[in-house]
Amino acid sequence: MIPKTIEIIFCDVDGVLTDGNLLISNDGSYSKSFNTKDGYGIIKAIQAGIHIYWITGRKDPATQKRAKELGCPVSFVDGEDKSVAVQKILAELNISKENSVFIGDDIPDLSVLPYVGYFTVPRDAHYKVKENAHMVMSKPGGAGAVRELIDIILDE
């Protein structure tokens, strides 16, 4: 079980905050769909004093816009493993790994395992990632998995 002492939640974006689909237009631009329930949960967590950081390998305007609306910093890791960003943020905020949780859904997210206290995944995460999770959410990515995690932490 995830303790109530969590001070920071790291969220992967594609496949966690979104359903992982990219809608590509004829002009080459693409869009994503974010879940409003996840958004409300993020706002509640921030109000409760929990830091929320988005860590993604894909830099795009949709992600940056939604993160800004919710007040979440975004770490873009271009070709770098996500653990580098996690370690840097934990050090900057002086938060111990025991008070951190990461929610991810695919193989690149496994790099953070040694650096966070808890590793969680949406229901539809890749099977190898599920095998390494402390907890599997009942909701899939982009459909309330982040809200579910936040509700567990806030005991809602």
C-alpha positions as CSV (number, residue, x, y, z in Angstrom):
1,M,0.0,0.0,0.0
2,I,1.1,3.5,-0.7
3,P,1.6,5.6,2.5
4,K,0.0,8.9,3.2
5,T,3.5,10.5,3.5
6,I,4.0,10.9,-0.2
7,E,5.4,14.4,-1.0
8,I,5.8,14.0,-4.8
9,I,4.1,12.2,-7.6
10,F,6.0,11.8,-10.9
11,C,3.7,11.1,-13.9
12,D,4.6,9.8,-17.3
13,V,2.4,11.5,-19.9
14,D,1.7,9.4,-22.9
15,G,-0.2,6.3,-21.8
16,V,-0.7,7.6,-18.2
17,L,-2.1,11.1,-18.4
18,T,-3.4,10.3,-21.9
19,D,-4.6,7.0,-23.4
20,G,-1.4,6.8,-25.5
21,N,-3.1,7.6,-28.8
22,L,-1.8,10.4,-31.0
23,L,-4.3,11.9,-33.4
24,I,-2.3,13.1,-36.4
25,S,-3.9,15.6,-38.8
26,N,-3.2,15.8,-42.5
27,D,-1.0,18.8,-41.9
28,G,1.2,16.7,-39.6
29,S,0.1,18.2,-36.4
30,Y,-1.2,16.0,-33.6
31,S,-3.3,16.2,-30.5
32,K,-3.8,14.3,-27.3
33,S,-6.7,13.8,-25.0
34,F,-6.3,14.4,-21.2
35,N,-8.8,13.2,-18.6
36,T,-10.6,15.9,-16.6
37,K,-10.9,13.6,-13.6
38,D,-7.1,13.2,-13.5
39,G,-6.9,17.0,-13.8
40,Y,-9.2,17.6,-10.8
41,G,-7.2,15.0,-8.8
42,I,-4.0,16.8,-9.6
43,I,-5.4,20.1,-8.4
44,K,-6.5,18.5,-5.2
45,A,-3.1,16.9,-4.6
46,I,-1.3,20.2,-5.2
47,Q,-3.7,21.9,-2.8
48,A,-2.8,19.3,-0.3
49,G,0.9,20.1,-0.6
50,I,1.9,17.3,-2.9
51,H,4.3,18.2,-5.8
52,I,3.3,16.8,-9.2
53,Y,5.9,16.6,-11.9
54,W,5.3,15.3,-15.4
55,I,8.2,13.5,-17.0
56,T,8.0,12.8,-20.7
57,G,10.1,11.9,-23.7
58,R,7.8,13.8,-26.1
59,K,7.9,17.6,-26.2
60,D,4.7,19.0,-27.6
61,P,2.4,22.1,-27.1
62,A,-0.6,20.0,-25.9
63,T,1.3,18.6,-23.0
64,Q,2.9,21.9,-22.1
65,K,-0.5,23.7,-22.2
66,R,-2.3,21.2,-20.0
67,A,0.5,21.0,-17.5
68,K,0.5,24.8,-17.3
69,E,-3.3,24.9,-16.8
70,L,-2.9,22.5,-13.8
71,G,0.3,24.1,-12.4
72,C,2.6,21.1,-13.0
73,P,6.2,21.5,-14.1
74,V,7.2,19.3,-17.1
75,S,10.6,17.6,-17.4
76,F,11.3,16.8,-21.0
77,V,13.9,14.0,-21.3
78,D,15.0,13.8,-24.9
79,G,16.8,10.5,-25.2
80,E,17.7,10.5,-21.6
81,D,16.4,8.0,-19.1
82,K,13.7,9.3,-16.8
83,S,15.7,8.5,-13.7
84,V,18.0,11.4,-14.3
85,A,15.1,13.8,-14.1
86,V,13.6,12.1,-11.0
87,Q,17.0,12.2,-9.1
88,K,17.5,15.8,-10.0
89,I,14.0,16.9,-8.9
90,L,14.2,14.9,-5.6
91,A,17.5,16.5,-4.8
92,E,16.3,20.0,-5.6
93,L,13.2,19.6,-3.4
94,N,15.1,17.7,-0.7
95,I,12.5,14.9,-0.8
96,S,13.6,11.3,0.0
97,K,12.8,8.6,-2.4
98,E,10.6,6.9,0.3
99,N,8.2,9.8,-0.1
100,S,7.9,9.6,-3.8
101,V,5.8,7.7,-6.3
102,F,6.1,7.3,-10.1
103,I,3.2,6.3,-12.3
104,G,4.3,4.9,-15.7
105,D,3.2,2.5,-18.3
106,D,6.0,1.3,-20.5
107,I,9.5,0.0,-20.6
108,P,11.3,3.4,-20.5
109,D,9.6,4.1,-17.2
110,L,11.4,1.2,-15.5
111,S,14.6,3.2,-15.2
112,V,13.1,5.1,-12.3
113,L,12.6,2.0,-10.1
114,P,15.8,2.4,-7.9
115,Y,15.1,6.1,-7.3
116,V,11.5,6.2,-6.1
117,G,9.8,4.7,-3.1
118,Y,6.8,3.4,-5.0
119,F,6.2,2.5,-8.7
120,T,2.6,2.3,-9.9
121,V,1.0,1.7,-13.3
122,P,-2.3,2.1,-15.0
123,R,-4.4,-1.1,-15.6
124,D,-3.3,-1.2,-19.3
125,A,0.4,-0.9,-18.7
126,H,2.9,-3.1,-20.6
127,Y,3.0,-6.5,-18.8
128,K,6.8,-6.2,-18.0
129,V,6.1,-2.9,-16.3
130,K,3.2,-4.3,-14.4
131,E,5.5,-7.1,-13.1
132,N,7.6,-4.4,-11.4
133,A,4.8,-2.3,-9.9
134,H,4.0,-1.9,-6.3
135,M,0.4,-1.3,-7.3
136,V,-1.7,-1.6,-10.5
137,M,-4.5,0.9,-10.7
138,S,-7.9,-0.4,-11.7
139,K,-8.3,2.4,-14.3
140,P,-6.4,2.6,-17.6
141,G,-4.1,5.4,-18.7
142,G,-5.9,8.5,-19.8
143,A,-9.1,7.3,-18.0
144,G,-8.6,8.2,-14.3
145,A,-5.5,6.1,-13.3
146,V,-3.8,9.2,-12.0
147,R,-6.9,10.3,-10.1
148,E,-7.2,6.9,-8.6
149,L,-3.6,7.1,-7.3
150,I,-4.2,10.5,-5.9
151,D,-7.4,9.4,-4.2
152,I,-5.5,6.5,-2.6
153,I,-2.8,8.9,-1.2
154,L,-5.3,11.5,0.0
155,D,-7.6,8.7,1.3
156,E,-10.6,10.0,-0.6
